[in-house]
Amino acid sequence: MNDRPLKIGILVCTAGRPQMLLRCLASLAAQQVPDHVSLEVHVVENDKVPHSREAVKAFAASAPVTVHYAQEPRRGIPFARNRTLTEATGRGYDWIALIDDDEEAHPDWIARHLASLARHGGRISRGPVVPHYEQQPPEWWPGYVPETQPEGTVLTRSNTGNVVFDASLLEEPTSLRFNEVFLYGYEDLDFFERAHGLGYKIIWTPSAVVEEDVPASRVQPQRIYAWARSSAAAHVQVGILRKGYGRSFLKFSIKGLRRILAGSIGVVLFGALMWTGLPKTRRLYHRSRLKIARGTGNWLGLRSAQNGYYDVIDGR
């Protein structure tokens, strides 16, 4: 009989948000798990200066779980995520959990994931991320829409905000890692799309909840435009990797120009009508700005130019 506890490594990337990070760590230390489950936490600070190192070490000194700290000086989300995987590799984990530094997990978060994985025979479990806005998003930007599919629904991909996966995914022959070309985003979706392609069953676990603090700065118009631009650039990079540069250039150069042209016409037209004060006019104006941002993002992706969205830190 194997009496070894089930080992779970919880991986957290952070940059410039020590207060949020400590709240996240407190929620991880408060996890209520069965006696046969052992938890460890790995924090990777993605910065040239270790702003959060002393805070993490002070927390670790009295935490009921083991907390590891490492620094990844190369700025970029995929670099930080891969460093967490490197830190976790070889520690004998059975499962890996990923959570963001601006999130807090419910006390039964890990237990819910494990129970769902056992019930449905999954090897990857994704749960909901429920946002709490410091300031409500503008009416022209779609807010949070809860997912309603039942537990055990099979998915084709996941993000990294709330997921637990079989640690064998990191070992040979799979040895899966985040693709470091995705500095605009999409590195997490790509990672789990490839895992799905390798036969790892991804399931939905709605009861394994984490809550996200969304600062007011993230829902300001310029930040929303920047997000749209970055997301569009990331989709171009996906196309280049999967279909080649030639086909992607033909598709996204035309799509980008069309978006920029249509958006520019909309900005001029609806901008001129903003004086009416009609909400519909305001919505159409900002949606036109979003079209321009997405079109610009398409061209940034084709040029592999950096747009700096993730260089700005929202939160503290």
ROBADREN-847847 format. One record per residue (C-alpha): x, y, z; residue in three letters. Coordinates in steps of 0.1 Angstrom, whole numbers, padded with zeros to 4 digits, always signed. Example, Ala and Ser with C-alpha at 12.3 -4.5 7.8 and 13.67 -1.06 7.14 Angstrom:
BEGIN
+0123-0045+0078ALA +0137-0011+0071SER 
END
This chain:
BEGIN
+0000+0000+0000MET +0013+0035-0009ASN +0010+0058+0020ASP +0027+0087+0003ARG +0006+0119+0004PRO -0007+0133-0028LEU +0017+0162-0036LYS +0004+0194-0052ILE +0025+0223-0063GLY +0007+0256-0066ILE +0025+0280-0090LEU +0021+0318-0088VAL +0037+0344-0111CYS +0039+0380-0098THR +0053+0414-0108ALA +0049+0446-0089GLY +0019+0437-0069ARG +0031+0426-0034PRO -0002+0435-0016GLN -0023+0414-0040MET +0003+0386-0039LEU +0001+0384-0001LEU -0037+0382-0002ARG -0034+0354-0028CYS -0008+0335-0006LEU -0031+0339+0024ALA -0059+0322+0005SER -0036+0293-0005LEU -0023+0288+0030ALA -0060+0285+0041ALA -0068+0257+0018GLN -0088+0229+0034GLN -0076+0197+0019VAL -0079+0160+0029PRO -0052+0146+0052ASP -0036+0126+0024HIS -0029+0158+0004VAL +0003+0179+0008SER +0006+0214-0006LEU +0036+0235-0016GLU +0036+0270-0032VAL +0061+0284-0057HIS +0062+0321-0063VAL +0082+0335-0093VAL +0087+0372-0093GLU +0090+0385-0129ASN +0112+0415-0124ASP +0149+0426-0124LYS +0144+0439-0089VAL +0130+0415-0063PRO +0104+0439-0048HIS +0084+0411-0033SER +0111+0387-0021ARG +0113+0398+0015GLU +0075+0399+0018ALA +0072+0364+0005VAL +0100+0351+0028LYS +0083+0368+0058ALA +0050+0351+0049PHE +0067+0318+0044ALA +0083+0319+0078ALA +0049+0314+0095SER +0028+0298+0068ALA +0013+0264+0074PRO +0025+0253+0039VAL +0059+0254+0023THR +0065+0285+0002VAL +0093+0287-0023HIS +0105+0319-0040TYR +0125+0325-0072ALA +0132+0354-0095GLN +0129+0355-0133GLU +0145+0388-0145PRO +0134+0385-0181ARG +0102+0405-0183ARG +0074+0386-0201GLY +0046+0363-0190ILE +0058+0332-0208PRO +0093+0335-0193PHE +0078+0337-0158ALA +0054+0308-0164ARG +0082+0286-0177ASN +0103+0295-0146ARG +0075+0283-0124THR +0075+0250-0143LEU +0112+0247-0140THR +0110+0253-0102GLU +0083+0226-0100ALA +0100+0200-0121THR +0116+0172-0102GLY +0098+0179-0069ARG +0077+0148-0072GLY +0043+0166-0076TYR +0013+0146-0086ASP -0007+0177-0096TRP +0002+0213-0105ILE -0022+0242-0098ALA -0019+0276-0114LEU -0034+0308-0100ILE -0027+0345-0107ASP -0013+0369-0081ASP -0044+0391-0082ASP -0067+0363-0073GLU -0079+0347-0041GLU -0090+0310-0039ALA -0120+0298-0020HIS -0109+0275+0010PRO -0121+0244-0008ASP -0106+0253-0042TRP -0080+0225-0044ILE -0104+0199-0029ALA -0131+0208-0054ARG -0107+0204-0083HIS -0094+0170-0071LEU -0129+0157-0065ALA -0140+0167-0099SER -0110+0152-0116LEU -0116+0119-0098ALA -0153+0119-0107ARG -0149+0126-0144HIS -0115+0110-0151GLY -0099+0143-0162GLY -0063+0152-0162ARG -0068+0189-0164ILE -0095+0208-0145SER -0104+0245-0151ARG -0125+0265-0128GLY -0142+0300-0129PRO -0125+0333-0122VAL -0151+0357-0107VAL -0140+0393-0111PRO -0146+0420-0084HIS -0143+0454-0101TYR -0129+0484-0081GLU -0148+0504-0108GLN -0175+0491-0130GLN -0164+0486-0167PRO -0179+0510-0192PRO -0212+0500-0208GLU -0196+0495-0242TRP -0172+0468-0229TRP -0188+0434-0222PRO -0187+0426-0185GLY -0183+0392-0167TYR -0207+0365-0181VAL -0207+0334-0159PRO -0202+0301-0177GLU -0232+0278-0172THR -0220+0244-0185GLN -0223+0215-0160PRO -0194+0200-0141GLU -0174+0175-0162GLY -0180+0193-0195THR -0150+0185-0217VAL -0131+0216-0229LEU -0105+0220-0256THR -0083+0246-0237ARG -0079+0265-0205SER -0063+0297-0192ASN -0039+0298-0162THR -0060+0318-0138GLY -0076+0288-0122ASN -0065+0253-0134VAL -0051+0221-0120VAL -0033+0196-0142PHE -0015+0163-0141ASP +0022+0169-0134ALA +0032+0143-0159SER +0025+0169-0186LEU +0058+0185-0176LEU +0078+0153-0178GLU +0091+0132-0208GLU +0080+0124-0233PRO +0056+0154-0232THR +0078+0180-0214SER +0053+0207-0223LEU +0063+0243-0218ARG +0048+0277-0226PHE +0058+0291-0260ASN +0079+0321-0253GLU +0069+0338-0286VAL +0036+0348-0271PHE +0046+0380-0253LEU +0012+0395-0263TYR -0007+0369-0244GLY -0023+0335-0256TYR +0006+0315-0241GLU -0018+0298-0216ASP -0044+0289-0242LEU -0018+0276-0265ASP -0003+0255-0237PHE -0035+0238-0229PHE -0046+0235-0266GLU -0015+0215-0271ARG -0021+0194-0240ALA -0056+0186-0253HIS -0041+0176-0286GLY -0018+0152-0267LEU -0049+0135-0252GLY -0051+0152-0219TYR -0088+0155-0210LYS -0097+0190-0198ILE -0129+0193-0177ILE -0149+0221-0163TRP -0152+0224-0125THR -0176+0253-0116PRO -0174+0248-0079SER -0136+0254-0077ALA -0138+0292-0075VAL -0112+0319-0074VAL -0120+0356-0072GLU -0101+0383-0090GLU -0095+0419-0079ASP -0098+0441-0110VAL -0082+0476-0104PRO -0099+0507-0118ALA -0070+0513-0141SER -0077+0481-0160ARG -0111+0492-0172VAL -0101+0527-0184GLN -0107+0531-0221PRO -0070+0534-0231GLN -0062+0501-0212ARG -0091+0484-0228ILE -0080+0495-0263TYR -0044+0483-0254ALA -0058+0449-0244TRP -0077+0446-0276ALA -0046+0455-0296ARG -0025+0430-0277SER -0051+0402-0281SER -0053+0408-0319ALA -0015+0406-0322ALA -0015+0373-0303ALA -0040+0358-0327HIS -0018+0367-0356VAL +0011+0350-0339GLN -0010+0318-0335VAL -0018+0319-0372GLY +0018+0323-0381ILE +0029+0293-0360LEU +0001+0271-0372ARG -0004+0281-0409LYS +0028+0299-0418GLY +0037+0335-0424TYR +0025+0337-0460GLY -0011+0326-0454ARG -0012+0346-0422SER +0001+0378-0438PHE -0026+0375-0465LEU -0054+0370-0440LYS -0044+0395-0413PHE -0030+0423-0434SER -0064+0426-0452ILE -0083+0420-0420LYS -0062+0446-0402GLY -0066+0473-0429LEU -0104+0466-0430ARG -0106+0471-0393ARG -0086+0503-0393ILE -0106+0518-0421LEU -0140+0508-0407ALA -0130+0520-0372GLY -0116+0553-0385SER -0149+0560-0403ILE -0168+0551-0372GLY -0147+0574-0350VAL -0152+0603-0373VAL -0189+0597-0377LEU -0199+0588-0341PHE -0173+0612-0326GLY -0192+0640-0344ALA -0224+0628-0329LEU -0211+0625-0293MET -0226+0660-0285TRP -0261+0643-0286THR -0252+0625-0254GLY -0270+0594-0266LEU -0255+0562-0250PRO -0258+0543-0283LYS -0236+0569-0300THR -0210+0566-0272ARG -0210+0528-0275ARG -0205+0529-0313LEU -0177+0554-0309TYR -0157+0533-0285HIS -0164+0501-0305ARG -0149+0519-0335SER -0119+0527-0314ARG -0117+0490-0305LEU -0118+0481-0342LYS -0088+0504-0349ILE -0070+0488-0319ALA -0076+0453-0332ARG -0065+0463-0367GLY -0033+0479-0354THR -0028+0447-0333GLY -0030+0426-0365ASN -0002+0446-0381TRP +0019+0446-0349LEU +0016+0408-0349GLY +0027+0405-0385LEU +0057+0427-0377ARG +0065+0409-0344SER +0066+0444-0328ALA +0061+0447-0291GLN +0032+0469-0279ASN +0040+0470-0242GLY +0005+0461-0228TYR +0020+0438-0202TYR +0047+0463-0193ASP +0020+0482-0174VAL +0012+0468-0140ILE -0024+0472-0128ASP -0028+0469-0090GLY -0004+0471-0061ARG 
END
